[in-house]
Amino acid sequence: MDKSWMRADRRSNEYRSGVLEAFIEFALVNARDPYHICCPCTKCENDKDISAQVIKTHLFFNGINLDYDIWDEHGEAVVNSESNSDRYSNAIDEDSETDSSGSSIVGGHMEAKYDVQSDSDGEEYLSGEYTGFRQFVDDDNKPLYPGCTTHTRMAVIVKLYNIKTKHSMSESAYSDVLAAFAEFLPTGNSIPDTLSEANKVLTALGMDYTKIDACPNDCILYRKDYEEETKCPRCTKSRWKLDSNDKEREGVPAKTLWYFPIISRFKRMFQSPETSKSLTWHATTRKKDGFLRHPTDSTSWKFVDEKWPAFGDEPRNLRLALSSDGFNPHSVQSNSYSCWPIILVTYNLPPWLVMKRKHMMLSLLISGPKQPGNDIDVYLEPLIDDLKLLWAEVSGVYDAVKNEIFTLRAVLFWTINDFPAYSNLSGSIVKGYNGCPICLDQTEPTRLKNGRKMSHNNNRRFLEKYHPYRKLKAAFNNRTEDRTAPVPLTGEELLSRLEQEVPKLPLGKKDKTPKYKGGEDERRPCWKKKFIFFELDYWKYLPVRHCLDVMHIEKNVCDSLLGTLLNISGKTKDGLNSRLVSMDDLRLTQLKSHDCHALMQQLLPVAIRGVLEKPVRVAIIKLCRFFNEICRKTIDPARLPKIQSDLVETLCELEMYFPPSFFDIMVHLTVHLVREVELCGPVCFRWMYPFERYMKVCKGYVKNRTYPEGCIAERYITEEAVEFIEENYFDDITVGIPPDPNTDDMPTSGATVESHFGKDLDEPHLCVLRNTDEFNSYFQEHMEYLKREFPQYKKKYAKWLVVIQLSEPDCDVLEIVKWLADKTGNEVSKFQGYRVGGVQFNIKSRDDLRKTQSSGVYLVAETPQVASSKDKNIVTEDMSFYGVITEIWELDYAFFRFPLFKCDWVESHKGVKVDDLGFTLVNLNRKDMTSSKSANEAGKSKSKEKRLKVKKAKSLKSSTSTRTSDASCSRTSKSKKKEAEPTGGLLSC
């Protein structure tokens, strides 16, 4: 029996398989009582009899006794006569040995050689990574209550806490659950009574954090050379907090930075087999077809791989992004308290995991009450130091998938912030004449004397050189436009100008950057400081260093549009919880960012169709379509130049109709968004939506308003511990990853059973056969046979299949073919709703009673078409069909059930049209009169059938026309008809 796994790392798949598949199975086979098996871990050493489940936990946490190489206590026969004492004396006594990789094996567990100093007493690798890990195992890996052989205290606490976190239970509710749970257990149980006691247990497993004192004026951090100081050497402000009598409270810092070391957390990501595998997704299973789906497909990613080949050759090297923004942890608008988290995301992960809560790493937490502002560089120093180490190399990182130690490197791609935070992190001035951080001193806005604002209404210079708009005068500012678009600076050019133009002033509130006096002052700086990220060796070479946030840009553009169209005099917050539309003063209030997102891309283009003049309406709709284009999850890079040119033309057209005050800096920034899509990839990986949601989670951590940052820090590391234990030792779904949607096909309403005979049942049965892949070969053979024998060959397919093909004695067919070939019974179940592939479908009569509409169907079919009845030249092309579900049938074939949709199809020529703005208008009253014919006339489509959301709209020109949009449900069907419209009313799912 192979027992080499006993000396493997406890976190490796080899050790895991050895415990589960080798030892546990062997012990259960030879055990007299499966609940009383001696445990061979390093703690029990075969002295305790416990259950196999508890033994598994002991072996993962304590490790197996390496001297126990013959499992005689568990039924293994002793081959030779050597006594146990002789065998143990001849075993390996050394505390450690060295393997071929150059790492040491201590007590049978891999201990890597780290750059940081390791414990001198030779503790195991896991102990060095997790603070108090061994103490936790010693104290809490014990039975739940005296005599319990199935559960340990640690397992129950972790399970209950994971439930609490998943369902956002309050502290009081969770403490009550613990107390009630303990009452049902025998006396002497070890369940903690309160949440605080449970947190003490779990915190021992989490990664630690470091509290660093800071100057209240944001001048310095009391670390390195300033660690022993009690007063700030720059502003002489005391390090300690002052009481009500202005006396120093020694030992109580006035301001604190909470730092969560990132290197140890990145190492832990590779210790999880599932996460470690996901971190190399971009090099193994990524789809490579030239489209932009992920930052991996972007120019920046490829640039880094080409600039530093050694870095790009290792797929495990990390690509990171940083985001920061302030939030009020007290949820009280009148309180100006501002807490600033610094969050890292890892772009190595696949698209469905990158921006999820579990993989958002909280690295810094800057305490309030005041925001750091321009002095945020002071608080970034510990993070920058670790990023330097990650770029240089961090050795001793264990990969749980490959079961090896490797050297890890990481690069920070860019930062993601709203526009004010963009200014703080990049050092750029985002107001006044040089308000664009990309155009810089070539922004050249126009100052409005009466409005005292900057108008960026010079969009014509971004047009092509010979565009006709450049020569127009009266429609714009009575001047032609000969200027070209400004070229963004490279990182090296930017660094050179920073060193020449920006004065080197110390950070802090004492020495403030001198302000210029507006238009009469010729000194118009572009930057406030040389930002700290240039301390990273690679930063000056990156194509994009700070990303514009599309979420806030879209919101501000939407606000400007609505404010202009509705003539809103000013913005106000009325304090109501609901969002209101006041018809008296035409005012929209409390619109959130996602509200504006939906308005811009879905509602506004429809709402203004019959309201404004056509030129204005077209320009606004084109602007809305621009945001729709760049916010897609999959982008064709070949379309980006066209999208950019259309946007610039749209902005020029808006200049003709909108006042100059409309063109603020946010409208101007849209010009640079396409460039960032090309360089950085899809917008969904660079906007603030997921980070804003994560800050709401952090706000929920606060239970003590006196110490909000402490609450966040403690809850964060506790949640880390729960996630790691659940994922690696209990195979449970961890917090931060939403569960997979239910994609099972199932009815969602009660059934009505009806009897059908003859043609009513033959047509659905034939539709099922025609839409099942296993019948394709039979269908082709049937066509060839009957074309020779009978002119009317289609309707005899089902009977031919049973009589001729399946009746042969040597017939060898699949089981599904045998079951489906036999006709279903006469009893048919009818439903009002059905879920297919995770998508809900309803019949029309059910949707009439609901606000949401799920009865529309969109089908693309390969259809033979003719120009007229005399045209004999048949052309086969893809054609779109729209319909409404009227009935949902479920055919029962004993072992298989098939849902079928009976639809009323819209007449393709007169019922569907596409207007000049690209909207598809479907008149659901124009039904195809031939839709009652056989379902198999519609045939089987090569492309996909998609779900259609049908939105109620006002009657337009006395016809019920609705705008249609495709959704994500896919089906297959193929048309073999001579008419252009579908003549069948059934769809197979």
N, C-alpha and C positions, 0 to 999 in steps of 0.2 A: 504494500500500500504506500502510495506516494505521500510523504509527510513533509515535503519541503516547504509547504505553505506555512508551517509553524514558525519559520524564521522570516517570513515576509512581513512587510509593513502592515499593521493592523488596519490601515485605511485602504489598502489595495484590494482590487477585485480578486486576486489570488487568495489572500487571506480570508476574505468574505466567503468565497466559494468553498474553501477548505473547511471552514467552520460549519457551513450549512449542508454541504453535499458530502463531505468526508466524515467529520467527527460526529455531528448530530445524528445523521442517518445511521452511522455505525453503532452509536450508543443506544439509539432507540431499538434497533434490531436485536441487540443483545441484552436489553434491560428487562428485568422482571417486572418492575413497576416504572412506567414512564414518568411518574411524578416524583420519584425518589432515585435520582441518578447522581453519583458523586461528581463534583465539579472540579475539573483540572486547571482552573485559572490560578494565577500567581498568588491570589489571596486565599482561596479555599484549599488548594493543593490536595484535592480528593478527600478532604475531611468532612465536607458538608454534602448532604443529599438534598438536591433541589430538583425542580422541573427542568425540562429541556429548554423551555422558553427563557427561564432565568439564566441558565447556563450560557445560552447564546449571548445574552447581554453582558454577562461576566467576561466572556472571552473577548468581546469587542472592547470593553473598557479596561480590563485588567490584563489581558493577554494570557496566553496559554503557557503553562509551565514547560520550559524547553527541555528539562531533564526527563520529562514524561514522554520518552520517545517510543515506548512499547505500552500500548493501552491495555495492560493486563487487568486493570480495575474495571474495564468496560467490556471485557470478553475476549480480548485478543490473546491468542496462545503465545506462550514464551517458547521461542525456537530453541535456544540453548539453555544450558543449566546454570548460567551465570546468575548470581544472586542480584537482587535489586541494589544492594549496597555497592557491589562491585560495578554494576552498570552505572550507577550514579557517580561513582568515583572516577570512572573513565570518561564521563561526559565532559562537555566543554565547560570549563570553570571560569574562563576569562569573562570579564565584564563586557568587553567589546571586541569586535574583530572588524577587519576592513574588507570591503567587497571590491570588486574590480572597478567600480565606478569612482572609487576614491572617497566614498562616504563611509561612515562607521556605522556598525550595527550594534546597538546597545540593548542587551536583554531581548534580542530577537526583533527589534523594531528599528526602522531606519532613522538615523539621526544625521541630518545634513550638516555640512560645514558652512555656516553662515558668515557673512561679512560682519554681522553684529556679534558681540561677545556672547557665548553660550554659558550656561550654568556650569560652574566648576565641579559640582558634585556629580556630574554625569547623568542628570535626569533625562528621561526619555524625550523624544522629539516633540510629542504632543504636549508634554508639560511645559516646554519652553514656549510653545505657541499660544497656549491658553492659560491665563492667569488663574491659579487655584484649581487647575483641572484635577490633579491627583487628590487634593483635599476633598474635592467634590465627590470623586469616586469612592473614597474611603468612608465619607460620612453619609452619603445618600443612596448608594447602591445596595440597599438592604430591603428586606421584604416589606410589603405595604403594612402588614400587621403580623404579629407573632403567629407562626404556622402557615403563612401564605406562601405558596410555591409557584404562583402563576404571574404575579405582578410585583414590581419593585416600586419604591417610593419615587425614584427619579422618573420612571416611565409614566406614572400616573400624573405627576405634577406637570411634566412637559405636555402631555396630552390635553389636560384641562386648560393649561395656559394657551395652547394653540387654538382651542375652541373659543376662549375668551377673545383672543385677538381677531379671529376670523369674523366673529359676530359683533365686535365692538361693544362688549359688555362693560358696564361701568365698574369702578372699583368696589363700590358697596354691593352691587349685584353679585360680583365674582366672590367676594368674601362670604356672602350669604350662601352661595352655592358650595363653597368649601366647607362651611360649618354644617350645612345640611348633609353633605356627602359623608362627612366624618361620623355623623350620628348613626348612619346605617352600617358602619364598619364595626368590627369587634373592638373591644377595649384594648388600648395600647397601640392603636394605629398611629402612623407617622405622618398623616396628612396635616399640612400647615393650616392654622386657623384663619389667617388673613392674607391678603395679597402681598403685604410688605414682607411677610415671612417667606412666601413663595418666591418673591423677587430675590431675596437674599440667597436662596438656593440656586436659582437660575443664573444670577449675575456671575456666579463663580465660573460658569462655562463660557461666558461671553468674552469677546475681545475687550481689552481695557481701553480707557481713554485717558488723556492727559489734560489737566487744568493748568493753564498758563496765565499768570497775572498780567494785566495790561494797564498802561497809563490811561486814566480817564479822559485825557485829551488826545488819545490815539497816537501818541508820539512813539512809544516803544513797547516791546514785549519784554517782560522780566525773565529773560532766558539768555543763555550763553554768557556774554560779558556783563549783563545787567541782572543776573539771577539773584545776587545778594543785595542789590540796591533796595532802599526803602523810599527813595524819592526819584522822580523822573529827572535825569540829567539835562533834559532840554527845557522843560517848563517848570521844574521844581515842584510839581504837584505830588502830593503824598500818594504812596502806593496803596494805603489802606483807606477804608471807608470811614467817613466821619459820622459821628452820632448827632443827635439833636443839639448838643452843646458844642459842636464843632471840635470834638475830641476824637483823636484817631483810635479806631478799634483794631488794634494790632492783630494781625493774622487774618483779618477779613478784607479781601481785596476789593478795591473800588470797582474794578471791571475785570472780567474773566473771559478768556478764550478757551473753548472746549475743543481739543484736538483728538480726533479718532484716527490713529496711525493707519495709513492706507497699505503699506507694504505687507504687513501681517494679514490684512484682509484679502488682498489679492492672492496671497499664498493659500489662504483657506478656500478660495474659489476653485483652485485646482485640486484640492483635496476631496472635493465632491465629484464622483464619477460622472454624474449627469451634467453638472455645470462645466466640468473640464471638457467634456465632449462638445458641449454647446459653444465653448470659446474658440473652437477650431472649425465651426460651421462654415465660415466664410471661405475656407480653403478646401473643404471636402464635399459639401452637398449644395453649395450655392449655385443657383441657376445663372448661367453666363450666356446671355443672348443680346448683349449690347444695350439693354434698357436699364434705367436707373431705378432700382428697387431698394437700395441699401447704401450707406456710405462706402461700402466696399467697391461699388461701381463708380464712385466719384473720381474726379481728377486728382483731388488731394490725396486720397489713399494710394492711387497709382504713383503719384509724385514721390511720396515717402518711400515706397518700395523701390523706385528707381534711384532715388538720391542716396539711400543707404541700403544697398542690396543685402548686407548681412542681417539687417533688421527685418527686411521683408521676407527673407528665406525661412524664418522661424514663424509659423502661423500662430504660435501661442503668445507671441509678443502682443501687448495690449495697445489698442488705440482708444483714447479717452476723450471725453468732452466735459467741460466744467460749466455749472450754472449756479447763479446766486441771485437772490432777491430777498427783500425784507418782508416780514409779516408780523402782525400783531398777535401775540400768543394769548391775549386775554379776551379776544372776540368782543371788545368794547370799542366802538368807533370813537368815542370821546377821549380815549386813552391813546396817547401818541407813542406808546412803547413800540420799539422796532427791534426785532430779533432777526439776525441774518445767518441762514445756513449756507454752506458751500457744498454742493452736491456733485458727485462724479458719476458718469455713466460710461459703460464699456461697449464700444461699437463692434467688438468681436462677436458678440452674441447675435443670434438670428433676429429678424425683424419683429417677431412676436414676443421677444423677451427683452429687447434693448431698453425700452422705456417703461418697463413694469416696475412696480414698487419694490419688489424683492431685490432687484439688481441696481437700484439707485443707492449709491454709497454716500452716506453722510460723512464728510471728512472734517469739516470745521463748523463750529457753532459760535457766532459772535454775539455776545450778550448785549442787551440794551442798557438803558432805555433809548439811547440815541443811535442812529445809524452811523456806520463808519465813514460813509461818503467817500471823498477822494483819498482818505487815509486807509482804505481797505488793504493796500499793499502791506501794511504793517502786520496784519493778521494772516496774510497769505504766506509769510516766511516759512513756517514749519512745513506747509504743504509743498512749497517750491523746493525745499531741501530734499524731501522724499522723492519728488519728481526728478530731481537731478540724479539721485541714486538709481532710480528706475531706468533712466536713460543710460547711465554708465554701465549698469548690470547689477542684478541682485541674484546671487547664486543660492543654491540649496532649496529650490522650489520643487515640491513633490507633485508629480502628475499621477493622479489616481487611475487614469485610463491606461497610460503606457507603463505604469508602475516603475517610474524612473525619476531621478533628480535632474533638473535642467536649470539653465540660467535664464532669468526673466528680464525683459526690457519693456518699456512703455513709453509712449509719446502722447502728449496732449495736443489734440488737433485744433480745438477752438473753444471759445467761451460762448454761452447762450444766455442772453439777458434781455430784459426790456430796455428801452432806450436810455432812461436815466442811469440804470446800472451799467449799461454799455459804456457810458461816459466815465463811471468810476473805475471800471476794470481796464479800459483801453487808454485812459488819460485824455481822450478826445474832448474837445469843446463841442457840444451839441446844440448850441444856441447862437443866434446872431448871424453875422455874415459868413462864417465858416462852420455853419451848423451841420453840414453833411460830413461824416467821418470818412467817407470814401472820396468825394470830390475835393474836400479840404478847402484850400484857398481858391479853388476854381468853382466853388459853389455859385457865387455871384447872384445872390437873390436881389430882389427889389424891396426897399423899405417903404412901407405904406405910411405916409406922414400922419394921416388922420387915425388910422387903426393902430399905429405904432407896432406893426408886426412885419415879419419878413414874408414876402411872397415869392415862391419858387416857380414862377410862371415863365421859365425859359426852357421848356421841354423840346423846342424845335432843334436845338443843337445836338440832340441824341438821334435825330433822323438820319437817314442815308444822305449822302452828299448832294445828290441831285433830286431830292424829294420836292414835289411842287409846293408843299407847305412852307418851305424855306423862303420862297419868293413872295408870299402873301404879306401884305402890310395891314390893310384895313381890318382884317379879321383878328389881328393880334395886337401888336404894340406900335403899329405904323412904321415898323422897320423890318428889313430883311434880316435873315439869320445866316451868317457865314461861319460862325464858330463851330468847332468840332467838339465832340463829347470828351470830357476830361478822362485821362487814363489813370486808373488807380495806381498808387505807389506800390512797389514791391516791398517786402519786409526789410531788405537791406537798405533801400532808399529811405524808407521810413525811419530806420534806426539812425542813419546818418543825419537826417534832418532833426531828429530829436536831440541828438548830442550837440548839434550846433545852435538850435533855437530855444530849447527849453532850459530855463535856469535851474541849477541844482539846488533846490531848497529842501530842507528837512521836512519830513512828514509831521503832521500834528496840527492841532487847532491854533497853536501859538503863532506860527509864521504862515500867513495865508498868501496865496498867489495874488499878485496885484491885478486889479481889474482894469480893463481898458474902458474908455469913456464913450463908446458908441461910435456913431458915424464920423464925428469930427476927429477921432483918434485914429491915426494911420496904422498904429501898431495893433494888428488883429491876429493874435496867436491862434494856432490850430490845436494845441495840446496844453494841458495843465501840468503834465509830469511825464517822465519816462517810466512807463509801467514796469512792474517787477517781472513780468513774464519774459522779458528779454534776457533775464539771467539764465534761461534755458538755452542751451547751445543751438538747438534746432529751430527756435521760435522765429528767427529772422528769415528763415528760408520757406516757411509755410505760405501757401497761396492765400489762404484766408485765416485770420487769427481771431477775429471776433465776428460772430454771426448776427445779422439783423433778425429780430423776432417777428415772424410773420403774424403771429397771433395778435400782438398789440398794434402792428401796422394796419392789419385788416380791421380791427376794432375802431381805430381812430379814423380811418378812411370812411368806414360805415357811419360813424357819428357825424363826420363832416357832410356826407351826402344827405343824411336824414335831417341834419340841422339846416342845410340849405334848402332842401325841398319843402320842409314843413315850416320854414321861417321861424326857427326856434331862436329866441333872443339870447338865451344863456342856458347853461347846464345847472341843474340843481338836484339835490338828494332830499326827498321828502320824508325819508325815514320809514316808509311803509315796507312791509316784507314782500308784498306782491309787486309785480311790474305793471305799471299802469300806462294807459294811453288817454290823455286828457283831450277830449274833443273840443273843449272851450278854447284852449290856447295851443292845441296841436303839439303836445309835448310828450316825448317818450322819456321815461325815467327808469333808472336801475336796470339798464341793459348790460348783461354780463358779456364777456368776450365771446363765449360760444353762441350767445343769442345773436350777436353781430355776425358771427361766422355763418349761421343759418340764414340770416336775413340777406347777406350779400350774395350767397351762392344759390339760394333756393327761392326765397320769397320775393325779394325786391324786384328781380327781373320780371316776375309775373304780375306783381302789383302795379307796376308803372306802364303796362302795355297800352292801356287805353286812356292814360292820364296826360302824359306830356306830349309835346311835339315830337315828330319822328326823329329829327337829328339829335335832340337831347336824349331821347329815350334810347336810341341806338348806342350812343356814346356810353351811357351809364351801364347798359346791359353788357357791352364789350368789356368794361372794367370789371363787372361781376364775373364774367366768364374767364377773365385773366386769373383771378384768385382761384376759381374752380380748376383751372388748368394746372397751376403750380402746386396745388394742395393734393394732387392725386398721389396714390401710393406707387404707381408705376408710370414713369415718364420716358418718352422717347426723346433722346438727346438730339435727334435730327430735327425735331420740331421747335427746339428752344430758340433758334434765330427768328423763326416766324412769330413765336409768342412775344419775343422782345420787340420786334418791329410793330406788331399790332398794338402792343401796350403804349409805345411812344406815340403812335398815331392817335390812339384813344385819348391820351393826356393832352395832345395838341387840340383835339376836337373839343375837349372839356374847357380848354382855355378860351375857345370862341364863345361859350355860352355861360360859364360860371364866373363869378367875381374873383378878383385877384386874391382876396382873403381866403378863398377855398384852398389854395395851393400852399399849404403849410409844409413843414419838413416831412411829415408822415406821408403825404401824397408824393413828395419828391423821392422818398426812399424806395418806392415801388419800382423805380427805374433800375435799381441794383439787385432786385430779388432774383431775376433770371440768371444773372452771373453767379450768384451763390448756389443756385440749384445745380448749375453745371459743375461747379468746383466742389460742392459739399454733398450733393445727393438730395433725396426727397426732403421736403419741408417737415414731414411728420417726425423726423429724427432731430429737428433743430428748433422746434418752437416750445413755448413755455407751458402748454397745456398740461403735460404730465408732471412738470415740476410744481405748478400751482396746485395740482391735486395732492402731490406729496407734502407740500407745506400744510395743507389742510389736515393730513394725517399727523404731522408734527404738532399742529395746534391741538389735536385731540389727545396728545400725550400729556398735556399740561393739566394737572389736578391740584397743584399748589401754586396759586398766583404769586406768592412771594418769591418762589424759586422756579420760574418757568423753564429756564435752560437746564437746570438739574433734572427736572421731570423728563424733559425730552431726552437727555443723555442716558438716564437710567433705563427708560422704557426702550430706547433704541438698542442698547447692548443686550437687554433681556430678550427682545424679539430676535436679535441675531442668534442667540444661543438656542432658542426654541426652533428656529428655522433649520439650523445646522443639525441638531439632534433628530428632529422629525424626518428630515430628508435622508440622512445617512444611516440611521439606526432603526427607524420605525416605518420607513417607506410611506409616509403620510404626505398629503398635499400641504405645502407650506404656505404661509401668509405671503401675499404680494403677487401671486400668480393666480389669475382667475381660473376657475374650473373650466374644462372643455365643454362647449355647448352640446346639448343633446341633439344628435343628428339621426336618431332612430326614426324610421318611418312609422307613424302611429296616428290614429284618429284623435281629434281633440273635441269631439262632441259625441252625443249619443247616436245610436244607429237606428235606422228604420229599415226593416227587412221587407223586401218586395219580391214577388215571383215574376220572372221574365222567361219567355219562350221564343223559339224561332229566331227571326232576324234580330230582334232586340238583344239577344244574348250572343248570337254568332258574331256580330260586329265587334263588341268589346273583346271577345275571345280572340278573334283574328288580330285585333290591335295589339294585344299582349304578345302574341307570337311574332308579329312583325317588328316589335321593339325589344326583342330579347336577342342578345348577340349570339347565343348558342344555336339559333335557328337560321343564321345568315346563309350557311352553306346549303341547307335544305331549301331555303327560299330561292336561291339562284338555280338550284337543280330543278325545282318545280317550275320555274319560269321557262327554262329551256325545254323541259318535257312538254308542257302544255301549249307552248307556242307552236310546237310541231303538231300537236294532236287536236287542240281546241282553240277557237278564236277567243272565247270568253274564259280566260284561264285564272283570273285573279280570285274569284269567289270560291273556287274549289280547293284552295290551298290547305285548309285545315283537314278536310276530309281525305285528300290525297296523302297527307302526311301520316295519318293513322292507318289507312287501308293499304297503301302501297309500301311505304317505307318501314313503319314500325311493326308491321305484321310478318315481315320476313323472319325465318327461324334463326338466322345467324346475325340478327341485328345487334350491333354493339353501339349503344348511344349513351349519352350522359343521363343521370337520374333526373336532372331538371327538365330534359327534353321529354322523357317519358311522362312525367307528371303534368307538364304543361300541354302536351299533345292531347291529353284526355280533356274533354270539355268540362268546364266547371258546372256545379250544380245550378238548379234554377233559382235558388234563393240567393238574392243579392243584397248586401248591406249598403245602405246609403247614409252618408254623413254630411253634416253642414260644415265641418272643418276638418282639415287633415294637415299634419306636419310631415313634409317630405324633405329629407336632407337638412333638417334644422330650420326650414323655412315654412311659415304658416300660410296655408291657403284656406280661403272660405268661399262658400257659394255666394252669389249675388244677393239673395234674399237675406242672408245673415249680415252681410256688410251694410245693407240698407239701414240697419238698426244701430250701426256703430260709427264712431268718428274715424277710426283707422280703416283703410280699405286694403283688403288682401285677396280680392277676387279677380284682379286683372292678370292676364297672361300675355307674354310676348314671345313669339316664335320666329326664328330665322330658319327657313326651309329652302333646300335646293329644289327649284321648281322649273319644270319645262314650260316655256312660254312661246306664244305665237303672236304675231302682229295682228292677225285677223283670222276669220274662220276659213279663208282660202289659203292662208299661209301654210306651206308644208315644211318650211325650214324651222324646225324646233330648236330653240336655244335654251339651255339649262343654266340658270343663274340663281344666286341666293336672293330670297325675297322675304320681307318682314310681314308678319301677320299679328294682329292684335285681337284679343278676345276677352270674354268675361265667362267665368266658371258658373254654370247653372246647376250642375249636379256633380257629386263625387261618389263614385262607386268603388267598392272593394270586392274583387273577385277572389274566391277561396278555392285554391287548388290543393287542399289537404295540407301539404307541407309548405306551401307558398301562398302569400297574399299579395295582390297587386292592386294599388289604387289607380283609378282612372278618372280623368276630368272630362266632363261633357261641357262643351263651350259653345257660346254664341259668338261667331267670328264677325269682325267688322269688315265691311266691304273695302277692299284694298285701294281701289281707284278713287272712289268718291268719299269714303269715310276717313281717310288718313291723308294728311298733307303736312309738309314742312314749310314753315314760313321763312321769310328772308333773314330772320334773326337766329335761325337754327332750331326753333321750337317745333316739336312734333305734336300736332293737334289731332286728336282721335275723337271722332263723333260716334259715340257708342250707340246712337239711335239708328245709324246706317248699318244695319245688320246684313250679312251675306245670306241671301235666301237659299243658297245651296248648302248651308251648313248642317242641314238635317240629314245629308246623305251619309254614306258609309264612312266610318272613322278611318278605315285603312286607305281611303282615297288620299288623305293627307300624308300618309306614308311615314317614312322615317327620315329624320333630318341629320345631316352631317355636322351641323353646327349645334348651337346650344339654345335651349329654351330658357328664358329668364323670367323671374318674377317681376311683376309690374305693379308699382304703387300708383294707384289712380287717385288723384286729389280732386276734391270737389271745387268747382270754380263757377263763376257767374256765367250766365248764358251770353254767348258772343254771336251776334248777328243771327239770333233766333235759332241757334243750334247748340246742343249740349256738347261743347268741346272741352277736353281736358288735356293738360300737359302730362306727358308720360315720361318716366325715367326708369332705366333698367336697374335691377337689383342683382343679388348675388346667387340666385338659385339657378342651377344648371340642369338641363335634361338633354336627352338626345332623341331625335326623330328625323326621318328623311322623307322628302316629298317625291312622289313619282306620279305626277298628275299632268294633265294637258292644260288645265285651266290655271289662271294666275292666282285665284283665291283658293283657300283650303275648302274642300267640299266635305270634310269630316268634322264631326263635332267632338271627337274624343282625343284626349292626349294621354299617353302612357307615361307613368312616372317610375 
